[in-house]
Amino acid sequence: SLGWGTGCALTSAGVAWCWGRESGFSEAQRPAVLPAPVTAPEPLTSISVGTRYSCGRGVSGTAYCWGVRLDMSSFSIAQPQFGGLPVAMVAAGSNSVCAIGGSVGAKCFDLGYPETPIGVALSTIYSSIWVVCGIGAGGVGYCWGRNSEGQAGRGDVLDAAAPAPVVGGLTWQYFSTGATHA
């Protein structure tokens, strides 16, 4: 998984290895030009790299994040998110982390700020630097966030604070999001 100046990969043993500018290591170790292991309380089953931090889902379903907080302090030991409740999927973006599934439902938060329910039931969620997209019931695609290049798929260039259906009436199976496109 690649983010803004950071890359992470997951071994078959469930250990995340990260490298680059905001890989979660101390200021003295950045940029981390060689991959280094992330300390997590359990093996990870998936990872998602954002702008300043990365997140992963543990075998228990707990979402963990590591990297650089909004106050610019680093945390290289993966810390539980969403109250440690199990999630089905976690997605790291520019300054936000989103998760879906279990008792979490569908929520996003900025690191250091309270969680906010998304308000739409989603089966998958994907996040990039500026936009978050997910797939809801019947394959309806939803996107929200910065929309300066039309990346929220709503047919306009107005920022979208809440999920809105992607125009076109298509049934979606998968999203891949970038900084200015989805």
C-alpha positions as CSV (number, residue, x, y, z in Angstrom):
1,S,0.0,0.0,0.0
2,L,1.4,3.4,-1.0
3,G,0.7,6.8,0.5
4,W,2.1,10.3,0.2
5,G,5.9,9.6,0.6
6,T,5.3,6.3,2.5
7,G,5.1,2.7,1.5
8,C,4.1,-0.3,3.6
9,A,3.9,-4.0,2.8
10,L,2.5,-6.9,4.8
11,T,4.4,-10.2,5.2
12,S,2.7,-13.6,5.1
13,A,3.2,-13.7,8.9
14,G,1.1,-10.5,9.3
15,V,4.0,-8.1,10.1
16,A,3.8,-4.6,8.4
17,W,7.1,-3.2,7.1
18,C,7.1,0.5,6.3
19,W,9.5,3.0,4.7
20,G,9.6,6.6,3.5
21,R,8.9,10.0,4.9
22,E,6.0,9.4,7.4
23,S,6.5,5.8,8.1
24,G,6.0,6.3,11.9
25,F,9.5,6.2,13.0
26,S,11.3,8.9,15.1
27,E,12.4,12.2,13.6
28,A,16.0,10.9,13.7
29,Q,15.0,7.9,11.6
30,R,13.1,9.8,8.9
31,P,13.0,9.4,6.1
32,A,13.3,5.6,6.6
33,V,15.1,4.6,3.4
34,L,14.9,1.0,4.2
35,P,11.8,-1.0,5.2
36,A,11.5,-1.4,9.0
37,P,9.0,-3.6,10.9
38,V,6.0,-2.0,12.7
39,T,5.4,-3.2,16.2
40,A,1.8,-4.3,16.5
41,P,0.0,-6.2,19.3
42,E,-1.1,-9.0,16.9
43,P,-0.6,-10.1,13.3
44,L,-2.3,-7.8,10.7
45,T,-4.5,-9.1,7.9
46,S,-4.6,-5.8,5.9
47,I,-2.9,-2.4,5.7
48,S,-3.8,1.0,4.3
49,V,-1.3,3.9,4.0
50,G,-2.5,7.5,4.3
51,T,-0.6,10.8,4.1
52,R,1.1,10.9,7.5
53,Y,0.2,7.5,9.0
54,S,-0.8,4.0,8.2
55,C,-3.4,1.6,9.6
56,G,-4.0,-2.1,9.6
57,R,-6.6,-4.6,10.7
58,G,-5.5,-7.2,13.2
59,V,-6.5,-10.9,13.2
60,S,-9.0,-10.0,16.0
61,G,-10.6,-7.3,13.8
62,T,-9.1,-4.5,15.8
63,A,-7.9,-1.5,13.7
64,Y,-4.4,-0.2,14.5
65,C,-2.7,3.0,13.3
66,W,0.9,4.2,13.4
67,G,2.8,7.2,11.9
68,V,2.7,10.9,12.5
69,R,-0.1,12.6,14.5
70,L,-1.6,16.0,13.5
71,D,0.6,17.6,16.2
72,M,3.6,16.1,14.2
73,S,4.6,13.6,17.0
74,S,5.4,10.1,15.8
75,F,4.0,6.8,17.1
76,S,5.8,3.8,15.7
77,I,3.9,1.2,17.9
78,A,0.6,0.4,16.3
79,Q,-2.2,1.8,18.6
80,P,-5.8,0.5,18.7
81,Q,-8.5,2.8,17.1
82,F,-12.3,2.9,17.3
83,G,-12.2,1.9,21.0
84,G,-10.6,-1.5,20.1
85,L,-13.9,-2.7,18.6
86,P,-13.7,-5.2,15.7
87,V,-13.9,-3.7,12.2
88,A,-14.3,-5.4,8.8
89,M,-12.1,-2.9,6.9
90,V,-10.0,0.2,7.7
91,A,-8.9,2.9,5.3
92,A,-6.3,5.6,6.0
93,G,-6.5,8.9,4.1
94,S,-5.0,12.4,4.3
95,N,-5.9,13.3,7.8
96,S,-8.7,10.8,8.5
97,V,-9.1,7.1,9.2
98,C,-12.4,5.4,8.3
99,A,-13.6,1.9,9.3
100,I,-16.7,-0.2,8.6
101,G,-18.2,-3.3,10.1
102,G,-19.1,-4.8,13.5
103,S,-20.4,-2.6,16.2
104,V,-18.4,0.3,14.7
105,G,-20.8,0.6,11.9
106,A,-19.3,3.1,9.5
107,K,-17.2,5.9,11.1
108,C,-14.3,8.3,10.2
109,F,-12.2,10.4,12.4
110,D,-9.2,12.7,12.2
111,L,-6.3,11.5,14.3
112,G,-6.8,13.4,17.6
113,Y,-10.5,14.2,17.0
114,P,-13.7,12.4,17.8
115,E,-15.2,9.7,15.6
116,T,-18.0,10.7,13.3
117,P,-20.6,8.2,12.0
118,I,-20.7,8.2,8.2
119,G,-24.5,7.8,8.0
120,V,-24.5,5.3,5.1
121,A,-24.2,1.5,5.4
122,L,-21.2,0.5,3.4
123,S,-19.7,-3.0,2.6
124,T,-16.3,-1.6,1.5
125,I,-14.5,1.7,2.1
126,Y,-11.5,3.2,0.3
127,S,-9.6,6.4,1.2
128,S,-7.1,8.6,-0.5
129,I,-5.4,11.9,0.2
130,W,-8.6,14.0,-0.5
131,V,-11.6,11.7,-1.0
132,V,-13.2,8.7,0.6
133,C,-15.4,6.3,-1.4
134,G,-17.4,3.2,-0.4
135,I,-19.9,0.7,-1.8
136,G,-23.3,0.4,-0.2
137,A,-26.4,-1.8,-0.7
138,G,-27.1,-2.8,-4.3
139,G,-23.6,-1.8,-5.4
140,V,-24.3,2.0,-5.1
141,G,-21.1,3.9,-4.9
142,Y,-20.7,6.8,-2.5
143,C,-17.9,9.4,-2.3
144,W,-17.2,12.4,-0.1
145,G,-14.4,14.8,0.8
146,R,-12.5,17.3,-1.3
147,N,-13.9,17.5,-4.8
148,S,-11.9,20.2,-6.6
149,E,-11.2,18.0,-9.6
150,G,-14.6,16.1,-9.5
151,Q,-13.0,13.1,-7.8
152,A,-16.2,12.5,-5.7
153,G,-18.0,11.6,-8.9
154,R,-21.0,13.8,-8.2
155,G,-20.9,15.8,-11.5
156,D,-19.6,19.0,-9.9
157,V,-16.5,20.3,-8.2
158,L,-18.0,21.2,-4.8
159,D,-16.5,19.6,-1.7
160,A,-18.8,16.9,-0.2
161,A,-18.9,16.8,3.6
162,A,-21.2,13.7,3.6
163,P,-21.4,10.6,1.4
164,A,-23.3,11.2,-1.9
165,P,-24.0,8.7,-4.6
166,V,-21.7,8.6,-7.5
167,V,-23.7,9.7,-10.6
168,G,-24.4,7.4,-13.5
169,G,-26.6,4.7,-11.8
170,L,-23.9,2.0,-12.2
171,T,-23.4,-0.9,-9.9
172,W,-19.9,-0.8,-8.4
173,Q,-17.7,-3.7,-7.3
174,Y,-14.5,-1.9,-6.3
175,F,-13.0,1.6,-6.0
176,S,-9.5,2.8,-6.2
177,T,-9.0,6.4,-5.0
178,G,-6.2,8.8,-5.8
179,A,-5.5,12.4,-4.8
180,T,-7.6,14.0,-7.6
181,H,-9.5,11.0,-9.0
182,A,-11.4,7.9,-8.0
